[in-house]
């Protein structure tokens, strides 16, 4: 079945159903599926907030490089290191509860900012932040199986 985007009358494929890899379907995968759909629908608000949420998860996975490893510095490239993979570090693995907490924090930050904007007379910006929070809440609800 093909559906049409109301704004552009561009045909789109139907929304993909959640899939699971080895019985585990993490929130990042769900965010990416929603991002793909938002991009197909040309929904700028949803696209931006979903990218922000994915970036927040990526940032949470980053590890502090630490001082115990001193890489051999390249003489040819400023800031470069010598050796294949010498500057790489293994990322943290986030469990489902931590991923959910990170996205929930993004929602709460947007709602708090929306309240602040609305108190200061910027209702349009506050409304946009509330829309962004609603997009993330919808993803969290599908993660809970309430879709």
CNS distance restraints for C-alpha pairs under 8 A (distance, minus, plus):
assign (resid   1 and name CA) (resid  13 and name CA) 7.32 0.50 0.50
assign (resid   1 and name CA) (resid  14 and name CA) 6.56 0.50 0.50
assign (resid   2 and name CA) (resid  11 and name CA) 6.34 0.50 0.50
assign (resid   2 and name CA) (resid  12 and name CA) 5.99 0.50 0.50
assign (resid   2 and name CA) (resid  13 and name CA) 5.40 0.50 0.50
assign (resid   2 and name CA) (resid  14 and name CA) 6.08 0.50 0.50
assign (resid   3 and name CA) (resid  11 and name CA) 5.86 0.50 0.50
assign (resid   3 and name CA) (resid  12 and name CA) 5.67 0.50 0.50
assign (resid   3 and name CA) (resid  13 and name CA) 6.66 0.50 0.50
assign (resid   3 and name CA) (resid  14 and name CA) 6.53 0.50 0.50
assign (resid   4 and name CA) (resid   8 and name CA) 7.96 0.50 0.50
assign (resid   4 and name CA) (resid   9 and name CA) 5.29 0.50 0.50
assign (resid   4 and name CA) (resid  10 and name CA) 5.54 0.50 0.50
assign (resid   4 and name CA) (resid  11 and name CA) 4.67 0.50 0.50
assign (resid   4 and name CA) (resid  12 and name CA) 6.02 0.50 0.50
assign (resid   5 and name CA) (resid   9 and name CA) 5.00 0.50 0.50
assign (resid   5 and name CA) (resid  10 and name CA) 5.49 0.50 0.50
assign (resid   5 and name CA) (resid  11 and name CA) 6.55 0.50 0.50
assign (resid   5 and name CA) (resid  12 and name CA) 7.03 0.50 0.50
assign (resid   5 and name CA) (resid  41 and name CA) 6.02 0.50 0.50
assign (resid   6 and name CA) (resid  10 and name CA) 7.97 0.50 0.50
assign (resid  12 and name CA) (resid  40 and name CA) 6.82 0.50 0.50
assign (resid  12 and name CA) (resid  41 and name CA) 7.80 0.50 0.50
assign (resid  15 and name CA) (resid  37 and name CA) 6.76 0.50 0.50
assign (resid  16 and name CA) (resid  33 and name CA) 7.43 0.50 0.50
assign (resid  18 and name CA) (resid  25 and name CA) 7.76 0.50 0.50
assign (resid  18 and name CA) (resid  30 and name CA) 7.02 0.50 0.50
assign (resid  19 and name CA) (resid  25 and name CA) 6.68 0.50 0.50
assign (resid  20 and name CA) (resid  24 and name CA) 5.32 0.50 0.50
assign (resid  20 and name CA) (resid  25 and name CA) 4.61 0.50 0.50
assign (resid  21 and name CA) (resid  25 and name CA) 6.16 0.50 0.50
assign (resid  25 and name CA) (resid  29 and name CA) 6.75 0.50 0.50
assign (resid  25 and name CA) (resid  30 and name CA) 7.56 0.50 0.50
assign (resid  26 and name CA) (resid  30 and name CA) 6.75 0.50 0.50
assign (resid  26 and name CA) (resid  96 and name CA) 6.20 0.50 0.50
assign (resid  27 and name CA) (resid  31 and name CA) 6.11 0.50 0.50
assign (resid  27 and name CA) (resid  96 and name CA) 6.85 0.50 0.50
assign (resid  27 and name CA) (resid  99 and name CA) 6.54 0.50 0.50
assign (resid  27 and name CA) (resid 100 and name CA) 7.06 0.50 0.50
assign (resid  27 and name CA) (resid 140 and name CA) 7.90 0.50 0.50
assign (resid  27 and name CA) (resid 143 and name CA) 6.66 0.50 0.50
assign (resid  28 and name CA) (resid  32 and name CA) 6.18 0.50 0.50
assign (resid  28 and name CA) (resid  54 and name CA) 6.45 0.50 0.50
assign (resid  28 and name CA) (resid  57 and name CA) 7.56 0.50 0.50
assign (resid  28 and name CA) (resid  99 and name CA) 7.80 0.50 0.50
assign (resid  29 and name CA) (resid  33 and name CA) 6.26 0.50 0.50
assign (resid  30 and name CA) (resid  34 and name CA) 6.26 0.50 0.50
assign (resid  30 and name CA) (resid 139 and name CA) 7.13 0.50 0.50
assign (resid  30 and name CA) (resid 143 and name CA) 7.46 0.50 0.50
assign (resid  31 and name CA) (resid  35 and name CA) 6.01 0.50 0.50
assign (resid  31 and name CA) (resid  50 and name CA) 6.29 0.50 0.50
assign (resid  31 and name CA) (resid  53 and name CA) 7.75 0.50 0.50
assign (resid  31 and name CA) (resid  54 and name CA) 6.92 0.50 0.50
assign (resid  31 and name CA) (resid 139 and name CA) 6.79 0.50 0.50
assign (resid  32 and name CA) (resid  36 and name CA) 6.14 0.50 0.50
assign (resid  32 and name CA) (resid  50 and name CA) 7.64 0.50 0.50
assign (resid  32 and name CA) (resid  54 and name CA) 7.71 0.50 0.50
assign (resid  33 and name CA) (resid  37 and name CA) 6.37 0.50 0.50
assign (resid  34 and name CA) (resid  38 and name CA) 6.06 0.50 0.50
assign (resid  34 and name CA) (resid  50 and name CA) 7.56 0.50 0.50
assign (resid  34 and name CA) (resid 139 and name CA) 7.57 0.50 0.50
assign (resid  35 and name CA) (resid  39 and name CA) 6.09 0.50 0.50
assign (resid  35 and name CA) (resid  46 and name CA) 7.27 0.50 0.50
assign (resid  35 and name CA) (resid  47 and name CA) 5.66 0.50 0.50
assign (resid  35 and name CA) (resid  50 and name CA) 5.87 0.50 0.50
assign (resid  35 and name CA) (resid  51 and name CA) 7.24 0.50 0.50
assign (resid  36 and name CA) (resid  40 and name CA) 6.25 0.50 0.50
assign (resid  37 and name CA) (resid  41 and name CA) 6.11 0.50 0.50
assign (resid  38 and name CA) (resid  42 and name CA) 5.93 0.50 0.50
assign (resid  38 and name CA) (resid  43 and name CA) 5.14 0.50 0.50
assign (resid  38 and name CA) (resid  44 and name CA) 7.49 0.50 0.50
assign (resid  38 and name CA) (resid  46 and name CA) 5.97 0.50 0.50
assign (resid  38 and name CA) (resid  47 and name CA) 5.55 0.50 0.50
assign (resid  39 and name CA) (resid  43 and name CA) 6.18 0.50 0.50
assign (resid  39 and name CA) (resid  44 and name CA) 7.53 0.50 0.50
assign (resid  39 and name CA) (resid  47 and name CA) 6.10 0.50 0.50
assign (resid  42 and name CA) (resid  47 and name CA) 7.95 0.50 0.50
assign (resid  43 and name CA) (resid  47 and name CA) 6.06 0.50 0.50
assign (resid  44 and name CA) (resid  48 and name CA) 6.06 0.50 0.50
assign (resid  45 and name CA) (resid  49 and name CA) 6.29 0.50 0.50
assign (resid  45 and name CA) (resid 128 and name CA) 7.81 0.50 0.50
assign (resid  45 and name CA) (resid 131 and name CA) 7.71 0.50 0.50
assign (resid  45 and name CA) (resid 132 and name CA) 6.50 0.50 0.50
assign (resid  46 and name CA) (resid  50 and name CA) 5.94 0.50 0.50
assign (resid  46 and name CA) (resid 132 and name CA) 6.52 0.50 0.50
assign (resid  46 and name CA) (resid 135 and name CA) 6.24 0.50 0.50
assign (resid  47 and name CA) (resid  51 and name CA) 6.15 0.50 0.50
assign (resid  48 and name CA) (resid  52 and name CA) 6.25 0.50 0.50
assign (resid  49 and name CA) (resid  53 and name CA) 6.23 0.50 0.50
assign (resid  49 and name CA) (resid 132 and name CA) 5.86 0.50 0.50
assign (resid  49 and name CA) (resid 135 and name CA) 7.60 0.50 0.50
assign (resid  49 and name CA) (resid 136 and name CA) 7.49 0.50 0.50
assign (resid  50 and name CA) (resid  54 and name CA) 6.24 0.50 0.50
assign (resid  50 and name CA) (resid 135 and name CA) 7.92 0.50 0.50
assign (resid  50 and name CA) (resid 136 and name CA) 7.20 0.50 0.50
assign (resid  51 and name CA) (resid  55 and name CA) 6.11 0.50 0.50
assign (resid  52 and name CA) (resid  56 and name CA) 6.16 0.50 0.50
assign (resid  53 and name CA) (resid  57 and name CA) 6.43 0.50 0.50
assign (resid  53 and name CA) (resid 103 and name CA) 6.14 0.50 0.50
assign (resid  53 and name CA) (resid 106 and name CA) 7.01 0.50 0.50
assign (resid  54 and name CA) (resid  58 and name CA) 6.24 0.50 0.50
assign (resid  55 and name CA) (resid  59 and name CA) 6.05 0.50 0.50
assign (resid  56 and name CA) (resid  60 and name CA) 6.23 0.50 0.50
assign (resid  56 and name CA) (resid 102 and name CA) 7.16 0.50 0.50
assign (resid  56 and name CA) (resid 103 and name CA) 7.72 0.50 0.50
assign (resid  57 and name CA) (resid  61 and name CA) 6.40 0.50 0.50
assign (resid  57 and name CA) (resid  99 and name CA) 6.69 0.50 0.50
assign (resid  57 and name CA) (resid 102 and name CA) 6.89 0.50 0.50
assign (resid  57 and name CA) (resid 103 and name CA) 7.86 0.50 0.50
assign (resid  58 and name CA) (resid  62 and name CA) 6.65 0.50 0.50
assign (resid  60 and name CA) (resid  92 and name CA) 7.83 0.50 0.50
assign (resid  61 and name CA) (resid  91 and name CA) 5.39 0.50 0.50
assign (resid  61 and name CA) (resid  92 and name CA) 4.62 0.50 0.50
assign (resid  61 and name CA) (resid  93 and name CA) 6.41 0.50 0.50
assign (resid  61 and name CA) (resid  94 and name CA) 6.84 0.50 0.50
assign (resid  62 and name CA) (resid  91 and name CA) 5.43 0.50 0.50
assign (resid  62 and name CA) (resid  92 and name CA) 6.40 0.50 0.50
assign (resid  63 and name CA) (resid  89 and name CA) 7.35 0.50 0.50
assign (resid  63 and name CA) (resid  90 and name CA) 7.59 0.50 0.50
assign (resid  63 and name CA) (resid  91 and name CA) 6.02 0.50 0.50
assign (resid  63 and name CA) (resid  92 and name CA) 6.65 0.50 0.50
assign (resid  65 and name CA) (resid  69 and name CA) 7.96 0.50 0.50
assign (resid  65 and name CA) (resid  89 and name CA) 7.26 0.50 0.50
assign (resid  71 and name CA) (resid  81 and name CA) 6.21 0.50 0.50
assign (resid  71 and name CA) (resid  82 and name CA) 7.34 0.50 0.50
assign (resid  71 and name CA) (resid  86 and name CA) 6.80 0.50 0.50
assign (resid  71 and name CA) (resid  87 and name CA) 7.48 0.50 0.50
assign (resid  72 and name CA) (resid  81 and name CA) 5.72 0.50 0.50
assign (resid  72 and name CA) (resid  82 and name CA) 5.63 0.50 0.50
assign (resid  73 and name CA) (resid  79 and name CA) 7.16 0.50 0.50
assign (resid  73 and name CA) (resid  80 and name CA) 6.07 0.50 0.50
assign (resid  73 and name CA) (resid  81 and name CA) 4.53 0.50 0.50
assign (resid  73 and name CA) (resid  82 and name CA) 5.97 0.50 0.50
assign (resid  74 and name CA) (resid  78 and name CA) 7.09 0.50 0.50
assign (resid  74 and name CA) (resid  79 and name CA) 7.34 0.50 0.50
assign (resid  74 and name CA) (resid  80 and name CA) 5.28 0.50 0.50
assign (resid  74 and name CA) (resid  81 and name CA) 4.92 0.50 0.50
assign (resid  74 and name CA) (resid  82 and name CA) 5.36 0.50 0.50
assign (resid  76 and name CA) (resid  80 and name CA) 7.86 0.50 0.50
assign (resid  77 and name CA) (resid  81 and name CA) 7.99 0.50 0.50
assign (resid  81 and name CA) (resid  86 and name CA) 6.43 0.50 0.50
assign (resid  81 and name CA) (resid  87 and name CA) 6.51 0.50 0.50
assign (resid  82 and name CA) (resid  86 and name CA) 6.50 0.50 0.50
assign (resid  94 and name CA) (resid  98 and name CA) 5.93 0.50 0.50
assign (resid  94 and name CA) (resid  99 and name CA) 6.19 0.50 0.50
assign (resid  95 and name CA) (resid  99 and name CA) 6.32 0.50 0.50
assign (resid  96 and name CA) (resid 100 and name CA) 6.13 0.50 0.50
assign (resid  97 and name CA) (resid 101 and name CA) 6.16 0.50 0.50
assign (resid  98 and name CA) (resid 102 and name CA) 6.24 0.50 0.50
assign (resid  99 and name CA) (resid 103 and name CA) 6.41 0.50 0.50
assign (resid 100 and name CA) (resid 104 and name CA) 5.99 0.50 0.50
assign (resid 100 and name CA) (resid 140 and name CA) 7.26 0.50 0.50
assign (resid 101 and name CA) (resid 105 and name CA) 6.07 0.50 0.50
assign (resid 102 and name CA) (resid 106 and name CA) 6.45 0.50 0.50
assign (resid 103 and name CA) (resid 107 and name CA) 6.39 0.50 0.50
assign (resid 103 and name CA) (resid 136 and name CA) 7.22 0.50 0.50
assign (resid 103 and name CA) (resid 140 and name CA) 7.95 0.50 0.50
assign (resid 104 and name CA) (resid 108 and name CA) 6.22 0.50 0.50
assign (resid 104 and name CA) (resid 136 and name CA) 7.99 0.50 0.50
assign (resid 104 and name CA) (resid 137 and name CA) 7.84 0.50 0.50
assign (resid 105 and name CA) (resid 109 and name CA) 6.05 0.50 0.50
assign (resid 106 and name CA) (resid 110 and name CA) 6.28 0.50 0.50
assign (resid 106 and name CA) (resid 133 and name CA) 7.76 0.50 0.50
assign (resid 107 and name CA) (resid 111 and name CA) 6.23 0.50 0.50
assign (resid 107 and name CA) (resid 132 and name CA) 7.88 0.50 0.50
assign (resid 107 and name CA) (resid 133 and name CA) 4.88 0.50 0.50
assign (resid 107 and name CA) (resid 134 and name CA) 7.97 0.50 0.50
assign (resid 107 and name CA) (resid 136 and name CA) 6.56 0.50 0.50
assign (resid 107 and name CA) (resid 137 and name CA) 7.16 0.50 0.50
assign (resid 108 and name CA) (resid 112 and name CA) 6.07 0.50 0.50
assign (resid 108 and name CA) (resid 133 and name CA) 7.72 0.50 0.50
assign (resid 109 and name CA) (resid 113 and name CA) 6.12 0.50 0.50
assign (resid 110 and name CA) (resid 114 and name CA) 5.99 0.50 0.50
assign (resid 110 and name CA) (resid 129 and name CA) 5.50 0.50 0.50
assign (resid 110 and name CA) (resid 130 and name CA) 6.75 0.50 0.50
assign (resid 110 and name CA) (resid 132 and name CA) 7.38 0.50 0.50
assign (resid 110 and name CA) (resid 133 and name CA) 6.06 0.50 0.50
assign (resid 111 and name CA) (resid 115 and name CA) 6.27 0.50 0.50
assign (resid 111 and name CA) (resid 129 and name CA) 6.68 0.50 0.50
assign (resid 111 and name CA) (resid 130 and name CA) 6.00 0.50 0.50
assign (resid 111 and name CA) (resid 133 and name CA) 6.63 0.50 0.50
assign (resid 112 and name CA) (resid 116 and name CA) 6.38 0.50 0.50
assign (resid 113 and name CA) (resid 117 and name CA) 6.14 0.50 0.50
assign (resid 113 and name CA) (resid 126 and name CA) 7.15 0.50 0.50
assign (resid 113 and name CA) (resid 129 and name CA) 7.34 0.50 0.50
assign (resid 114 and name CA) (resid 118 and name CA) 6.09 0.50 0.50
assign (resid 114 and name CA) (resid 125 and name CA) 7.08 0.50 0.50
assign (resid 114 and name CA) (resid 126 and name CA) 3.93 0.50 0.50
assign (resid 114 and name CA) (resid 127 and name CA) 6.77 0.50 0.50
assign (resid 114 and name CA) (resid 128 and name CA) 7.93 0.50 0.50
assign (resid 114 and name CA) (resid 129 and name CA) 5.50 0.50 0.50
assign (resid 114 and name CA) (resid 130 and name CA) 6.28 0.50 0.50
assign (resid 115 and name CA) (resid 119 and name CA) 6.11 0.50 0.50
assign (resid 115 and name CA) (resid 126 and name CA) 6.54 0.50 0.50
assign (resid 116 and name CA) (resid 120 and name CA) 6.38 0.50 0.50
assign (resid 116 and name CA) (resid 126 and name CA) 7.69 0.50 0.50
assign (resid 117 and name CA) (resid 121 and name CA) 6.40 0.50 0.50
assign (resid 117 and name CA) (resid 122 and name CA) 4.97 0.50 0.50
assign (resid 117 and name CA) (resid 123 and name CA) 6.44 0.50 0.50
assign (resid 117 and name CA) (resid 125 and name CA) 6.62 0.50 0.50
assign (resid 117 and name CA) (resid 126 and name CA) 5.23 0.50 0.50
assign (resid 118 and name CA) (resid 122 and name CA) 5.08 0.50 0.50
assign (resid 118 and name CA) (resid 123 and name CA) 4.66 0.50 0.50
assign (resid 118 and name CA) (resid 125 and name CA) 7.77 0.50 0.50
assign (resid 118 and name CA) (resid 126 and name CA) 5.44 0.50 0.50
assign (resid 122 and name CA) (resid 126 and name CA) 6.27 0.50 0.50
assign (resid 123 and name CA) (resid 127 and name CA) 5.92 0.50 0.50
assign (resid 124 and name CA) (resid 128 and name CA) 6.34 0.50 0.50
assign (resid 125 and name CA) (resid 129 and name CA) 6.33 0.50 0.50
assign (resid 126 and name CA) (resid 130 and name CA) 6.30 0.50 0.50
assign (resid 127 and name CA) (resid 131 and name CA) 6.26 0.50 0.50
assign (resid 128 and name CA) (resid 132 and name CA) 6.27 0.50 0.50
assign (resid 129 and name CA) (resid 133 and name CA) 6.21 0.50 0.50
assign (resid 130 and name CA) (resid 134 and name CA) 6.17 0.50 0.50
assign (resid 131 and name CA) (resid 135 and name CA) 6.36 0.50 0.50
assign (resid 132 and name CA) (resid 136 and name CA) 6.56 0.50 0.50
assign (resid 133 and name CA) (resid 137 and name CA) 6.11 0.50 0.50
assign (resid 134 and name CA) (resid 138 and name CA) 6.09 0.50 0.50
assign (resid 135 and name CA) (resid 139 and name CA) 6.55 0.50 0.50
assign (resid 136 and name CA) (resid 140 and name CA) 6.26 0.50 0.50
assign (resid 137 and name CA) (resid 141 and name CA) 6.09 0.50 0.50
assign (resid 138 and name CA) (resid 142 and name CA) 6.36 0.50 0.50
assign (resid 139 and name CA) (resid 143 and name CA) 6.26 0.50 0.50
assign (resid 140 and name CA) (resid 144 and name CA) 6.39 0.50 0.50
assign (resid 141 and name CA) (resid 145 and name CA) 6.45 0.50 0.50
assign (resid 141 and name CA) (resid 146 and name CA) 5.45 0.50 0.50
assign (resid 141 and name CA) (resid 147 and name CA) 6.34 0.50 0.50
assign (resid 142 and name CA) (resid 146 and name CA) 5.47 0.50 0.50
assign (resid 142 and name CA) (resid 147 and name CA) 4.76 0.50 0.50
